[in-house]
Amino acid sequence: MKYKKKPVVIDAVQWTGTNHREMFDFLTNGNCPEEYITSDLPIVSDNFYIDKWKVPGGLVIKTLEGEHMANIGDYIIRGVHGEFYPCKPDIFRETYEEVEE
């Protein structure tokens, strides 16, 4: 049998390594404390944490399959069940197109 992927509209933000406020708000549904942005201490949340020793930019996404490093330039996608995961830019461009809201 062959199957076709259902059309699904997703939310995504591209990680630039400098858009901390936008990314943290996205990953916390707008509940990002200001100290996340200004702190040099490790940042840990239910959906992500920051570890600049693991990956440039430091963003590690907690997924259902475990931890995934988000490289600068990756898109972070919110899935249909509210889960988050990173996606490489070339795969993102091949899979998704922007929609009008």
URJO-V982980 format. One record per residue. RES is the residue in one letter. SS is DSSP state (H for helix, E for strand, C for the rest). PHI is phi in whole degrees, -180 to 180 (999 if undefined). NEAR is the number of other ideal C-beta (glycine too) atoms within 10 Angstrom. Layout:
BEGIN
res:RES ss:SS phi:PHI near:NEAR
res:RES ss:SS phi:PHI near:NEAR
END
This chain:
BEGIN
res:M ss:C phi:999 near:2
res:K ss:C phi:-114 near:3
res:Y ss:C phi:-131 near:5
res:K ss:C phi:-118 near:5
res:K ss:C phi:-67 near:6
res:K ss:C phi:-69 near:6
res:P ss:C phi:-71 near:6
res:V ss:C phi:-133 near:8
res:V ss:C phi:-94 near:8
res:I ss:C phi:-120 near:14
res:D ss:E phi:-101 near:11
res:A ss:E phi:-152 near:16
res:V ss:E phi:-134 near:17
res:Q ss:E phi:-85 near:15
res:W ss:C phi:-82 near:22
res:T ss:C phi:-100 near:13
res:G ss:C phi:88 near:14
res:T ss:C phi:-123 near:10
res:N ss:C phi:-93 near:13
res:H ss:H phi:-58 near:19
res:R ss:H phi:-58 near:12
res:E ss:H phi:-60 near:14
res:M ss:H phi:-68 near:22
res:F ss:H phi:-66 near:22
res:D ss:H phi:-61 near:16
res:F ss:H phi:-62 near:20
res:L ss:H phi:-75 near:22
res:T ss:C phi:-116 near:15
res:N ss:C phi:54 near:10
res:G ss:C phi:82 near:8
res:N ss:C phi:-106 near:10
res:C ss:C phi:-91 near:19
res:P ss:C phi:-65 near:12
res:E ss:H phi:-59 near:9
res:E ss:H phi:-65 near:9
res:Y ss:H phi:-63 near:20
res:I ss:H phi:-78 near:12
res:T ss:H phi:-98 near:9
res:S ss:C phi:-82 near:11
res:D ss:C phi:-94 near:6
res:L ss:C phi:-76 near:9
res:P ss:C phi:-59 near:10
res:I ss:E phi:-108 near:19
res:V ss:E phi:-132 near:12
res:S ss:C phi:-136 near:15
res:D ss:C phi:-63 near:9
res:N ss:C phi:-102 near:17
res:F ss:E phi:-160 near:25
res:Y ss:E phi:-151 near:16
res:I ss:E phi:-109 near:19
res:D ss:C phi:-143 near:15
res:K ss:C phi:-69 near:11
res:W ss:C phi:-84 near:5
res:K ss:C phi:-84 near:13
res:V ss:C phi:-156 near:17
res:P ss:C phi:-56 near:12
res:G ss:C phi:91 near:20
res:G ss:C phi:80 near:19
res:L ss:E phi:-86 near:27
res:V ss:E phi:-120 near:18
res:I ss:E phi:-96 near:21
res:K ss:E phi:-88 near:18
res:T ss:E phi:-112 near:15
res:L ss:C phi:-64 near:9
res:E ss:C phi:-95 near:8
res:G ss:E phi:122 near:7
res:E ss:E phi:-85 near:12
res:H ss:E phi:-126 near:19
res:M ss:E phi:-75 near:15
res:A ss:E phi:-104 near:23
res:N ss:C phi:-79 near:15
res:I ss:C phi:-58 near:14
res:G ss:C phi:103 near:16
res:D ss:C phi:-68 near:25
res:Y ss:E phi:-95 near:20
res:I ss:E phi:-104 near:22
res:I ss:E phi:-109 near:18
res:R ss:E phi:-97 near:17
res:G ss:C phi:-76 near:13
res:V ss:C phi:-66 near:9
res:H ss:C phi:-107 near:6
res:G ss:C phi:85 near:9
res:E ss:C phi:-79 near:14
res:F ss:E phi:-116 near:22
res:Y ss:E phi:-160 near:17
res:P ss:E phi:-84 near:22
res:C ss:E phi:-141 near:19
res:K ss:C phi:-62 near:12
res:P ss:H phi:-58 near:13
res:D ss:H phi:-68 near:9
res:I ss:H phi:-67 near:11
res:F ss:H phi:-60 near:18
res:R ss:H phi:-65 near:11
res:E ss:H phi:-75 near:9
res:T ss:H phi:-99 near:12
res:Y ss:C phi:-123 near:15
res:E ss:C phi:-134 near:7
res:E ss:C phi:-68 near:6
res:V ss:C phi:-119 near:8
res:E ss:C phi:-75 near:3
res:E ss:C phi:-90 near:4
END
